[in-house]
């Protein structure tokens, strides 16, 4: 976990673990490992060195869409990442948008389970 006042973990609630692993693994090259907790239906997410960890949790209601929290993932090229997200079954929500000259740009997409995910880039 990260230090005080920094984001230390994230969870993405999904309907289907295999589909989520294929989507996020294909989009960001993340690695995954099923939790060994007794009775747990949870997958740990390993985004890579220097990043916080997270997990996939089964949605309590399969028809539940979206999420109350949006995480932003730093990428080199927002347009290409949005395109790849759509190719993998996601839906572009907001094309690359400049925040301001100092803050960079963002874009948003919905994953196949309807979760809203943010992308951020310095340019």
C-alpha positions in Angstrom: 0.0 0.0 0.0 1.1 3.6 -0.6 1.7 6.3 1.9 -0.7 8.6 3.7 -3.3 10.4 1.5 -2.3 8.5 -1.7 -4.4 6.0 -3.5 -3.4 2.6 -2.1 -5.7 0.2 -3.8 -8.5 -0.1 -6.3 -11.3 -2.5 -7.0 -13.2 -3.1 -10.2 -16.5 -4.9 -9.8 -17.2 -7.3 -12.7 -19.7 -9.8 -13.8 -17.2 -12.3 -15.4 -13.6 -12.7 -14.2 -12.4 -14.3 -17.4 -13.8 -11.6 -19.5 -12.3 -8.9 -17.3 -8.9 -10.5 -17.2 -8.9 -10.8 -21.0 -10.0 -7.1 -21.4 -7.6 -5.5 -18.9 -4.7 -7.8 -19.7 -5.1 -7.1 -23.4 -5.4 -3.4 -22.9 -2.8 -2.7 -20.2 -0.7 -5.9 -20.0 -1.7 -6.3 -16.4 -1.1 -9.5 -14.5 -3.6 -11.3 -12.3 -3.7 -14.0 -9.6 -6.7 -15.5 -8.0 -6.9 -14.9 -4.2 -6.2 -17.9 -2.0 -8.5 -16.7 0.8 -10.9 -19.3 2.0 -14.2 -19.0 0.1 -12.9 -15.9 -1.8 -14.1 -15.1 -5.3 -11.5 -12.4 -5.8 -8.7 -11.7 -8.3 -5.7 -9.6 -7.4 -4.5 -7.2 -10.1 -0.8 -6.4 -10.6 -0.5 -3.3 -12.9 3.3 -3.2 -12.8 6.2 -1.8 -10.9 5.6 1.6 -9.4 1.9 1.3 -9.4 -0.7 0.5 -6.7 -2.3 -2.9 -6.8 -6.0 -3.7 -7.0 -8.5 -6.4 -7.4 -11.6 -7.7 -9.3 -14.6 -8.3 -7.1 -17.8 -10.0 -8.3 -20.7 -7.6 -8.7 -23.4 -8.3 -6.1 -26.0 -7.8 -8.9 -25.1 -8.9 -12.4 -27.3 -6.2 -13.9 -25.6 -3.5 -11.9 -23.7 -1.1 -14.3 -21.1 1.6 -13.7 -19.2 2.4 -10.6 -19.2 5.0 -7.9 -15.4 5.6 -8.2 -13.4 6.3 -11.3 -9.8 5.4 -11.4 -7.5 7.1 -13.8 -4.7 5.2 -15.5 -1.7 7.1 -16.9 -1.0 6.1 -20.5 1.3 7.4 -23.2 -1.5 7.8 -25.9 -5.1 8.3 -24.9 -6.5 8.1 -28.4 -4.8 4.7 -29.1 -5.8 3.4 -25.7 -9.4 4.4 -26.2 -9.3 2.7 -29.7 -7.9 -0.5 -28.2 -10.5 -0.4 -25.4 -13.3 -0.3 -28.0 -11.6 -3.2 -29.9 -11.6 -5.3 -26.8 -15.3 -4.8 -26.1 -15.4 -1.5 -24.2 -17.2 1.7 -25.2 -15.7 5.1 -25.5 -17.4 7.5 -23.2 -15.3 10.7 -23.6 -12.6 11.3 -26.3 -9.3 12.8 -25.3 -10.0 16.2 -23.7 -7.4 18.8 -22.6 -7.8 19.7 -19.0 -5.4 22.6 -19.3 -1.8 23.1 -20.4 -0.4 22.2 -17.0 -2.6 19.3 -16.1 -2.6 17.3 -19.3 -5.5 15.4 -20.9 -8.0 12.8 -20.0 -10.4 10.3 -21.7 -13.0 8.0 -20.4 -14.4 4.6 -21.5 -16.8 2.0 -20.1 -15.4 -1.5 -19.7 -17.5 -4.5 -20.9 -19.2 -4.5 -17.4 -20.2 -0.8 -17.7 -17.6 0.5 -15.3 -16.3 4.0 -16.1 -12.6 4.1 -16.3 -10.4 7.2 -16.8 -7.2 7.6 -18.8 -4.8 10.5 -18.1 -1.7 11.7 -20.0 0.6 14.6 -19.5 0.1 15.7 -23.1 
